[in-house]
């Protein structure tokens, strides 16, 4: 979490009161949800309905609708807009009954307060124990919060948008920005947006400490490998080739890992079958190497698994780098093993 010290613009230094700032977070439902009012009346929250979000606990959101508050499970709602402004106390100071007024109570260093209004060099704040009063802004620094909800991918799948690639990995965290038209809008490390059907992402049921900087180092590495493999599509098959003009099967896998992650694999497909660790076919994730026999029992071909039961490989028979399904008869009957190069 980054922090930035609050600076008071000269233009407002003499203004007595900066008007009420509507610091309300909003959430959006990702599925229909039924709840009960205080008088046991059933209320329906519709998918894609936006509501005011008051606070967040470890297991739920507390929202407001038509003056009533409701506790909502975390797996049916995401935070859409985070407009709250939270500040951290730099040094011990006091919260006052008015600017230059009397202390209400002492504030400890690193205590968090919520902004309501600003008045010259002071702000009107509420503390976490709901004490309200004025604090000198020079004693605070603003907390910049990431407006992201985190979910978990239910599939292995490559998303493509204008030659930009994002690799979903089953069980890995994803950063969710929004929900619209029955789809999640997710972000990659560079802030690129991808639309994902809501059936492919599961929201977390409890709050966990996750950030976009550490969603998954492995996922980031795998995405680089898969993107490099996609960028090689259509290149000609060249015996002994390691690019950029052409590849043989192991030359493709060798160059992709070397050029993206600086991992040097063995050069032949048979020798690459000793790199990394063995994984079962049913446990494949994108980036894994898949091996096949081309004659007898010896390994003679390798490809890069990309999810959805498919691989990218340099085919000597079709004379180019292309995508093929693993259950295509030729490859299904010749499948030997798989190796995982990226473990963590």
PyMOL commands that set and color helices and strands:
alter all, ss='L'
color gray80, all
select helices_A, chain A and resi 10-12+137-139+198-200+212-214+217-231+249-261+269-272+281-283+329-332
alter helices_A, ss='H'
color red, helices_A
select strands_A, chain A and resi 3-5+25-29+33-36+42-45+50-56+60-65+68-73+77-81+86-89+93-96+103-107+112-119+122-127+132-136+140-143+149-153+157-161+164-168+173-180+183-187+193-197+201-203+236-237+246-247+277-278+289-295+298-307+310-315+320-325+335-340
alter strands_A, ss='S'
color yellow, strands_A
deselect
rebuild
show_as cartoon
